[in-house]
Amino acid sequence: MRIVGEIQHSRFKITIFHMNNKFSVQFEDGEQAQIYKLPDLEEVKDINGIKTLIDGPFLKEVEEIFFTMRKHKIKSLKELINRNGMQEFENII
């Protein structure tokens, strides 16, 4: 897999990869990442086609998924901390 391009964005790092004649687009927000593997279609056969795909509505969905991912991670971490914090300790006399 090799990096073939990046798309500038104010909130995300967007990297375009190419491997075996297919493209993947990775979005990173600093804590998490999403990767979209693109099918071999005429509309996304090059970087310009990929840039056309990644428009406002697509980016809004990516942002919402990052929000959901962050929410799930925080919830799971809180549950883990609560479970571990509720353990009983030995009595030391």
C-alpha positions in Angstrom: 0.0 0.0 0.0 1.4 3.4 -0.9 0.2 7.0 -0.2 -0.8 8.7 -3.4 -2.3 11.9 -2.1 -3.8 13.9 0.7 -6.8 16.1 0.9 -6.5 19.3 2.9 -9.2 19.6 5.6 -9.4 21.8 8.7 -10.4 19.0 11.1 -9.3 15.7 9.6 -6.1 14.3 8.1 -7.3 12.7 4.9 -4.9 10.3 3.2 -5.5 8.5 -0.1 -3.8 5.0 -0.5 -3.5 2.8 -3.5 -2.9 -0.9 -3.6 -3.8 -3.7 -6.1 -5.4 -1.1 -8.4 -7.8 0.0 -5.7 -8.0 3.1 -3.6 -8.6 3.5 0.1 -9.3 6.8 1.9 -8.3 7.2 5.6 -9.7 9.9 7.8 -8.0 10.7 11.1 -9.2 13.0 13.8 -6.2 12.7 16.2 -7.7 9.9 18.3 -9.5 7.6 15.8 -9.4 6.6 12.2 -11.9 5.5 9.6 -10.9 3.8 6.3 -13.1 3.6 3.3 -12.1 1.1 0.6 -13.4 2.2 -2.7 -14.7 -0.2 -5.4 -13.1 -0.2 -8.8 -15.5 2.2 -10.5 -14.9 4.6 -13.4 -16.0 7.5 -11.2 -13.2 6.9 -8.6 -10.4 5.8 -10.9 -8.1 8.6 -9.8 -7.4 11.2 -7.1 -9.7 13.8 -8.7 -12.6 11.3 -8.7 -12.0 10.6 -5.0 -11.9 14.3 -4.2 -15.3 14.6 -6.0 -16.7 11.8 -3.8 -15.5 13.4 -0.6 -17.9 16.4 -0.6 -19.7 18.2 2.2 -22.4 15.5 2.9 -19.8 12.8 2.9 -17.6 14.7 5.4 -20.6 15.4 7.6 -21.3 11.7 7.9 -17.6 11.0 8.7 -17.8 13.6 11.4 -20.9 12.0 12.9 -19.3 8.6 12.9 -16.2 10.0 14.7 -18.6 11.5 17.3 -20.3 8.1 17.8 -17.0 6.3 18.0 -15.8 8.8 20.6 -19.0 8.5 22.6 -18.7 4.6 22.6 -15.1 4.8 23.7 -15.8 7.2 26.6 -18.7 5.1 27.7 -16.7 1.9 27.7 -13.8 3.5 29.5 -16.1 4.8 32.2 -17.6 1.4 32.6 -14.2 -0.2 32.9 -13.1 2.3 35.5 -16.3 1.8 37.5 -16.0 -2.0 37.4 -12.4 -1.9 38.6 -13.0 0.8 41.2 -15.7 -1.2 42.8 -13.4 -4.1 43.7 -13.0 -4.8 47.5 -9.6 -4.3 49.1 -8.1 -6.5 51.7 -8.4 -5.3 55.3 -5.0 -4.3 56.6 -4.7 -4.2 60.4 
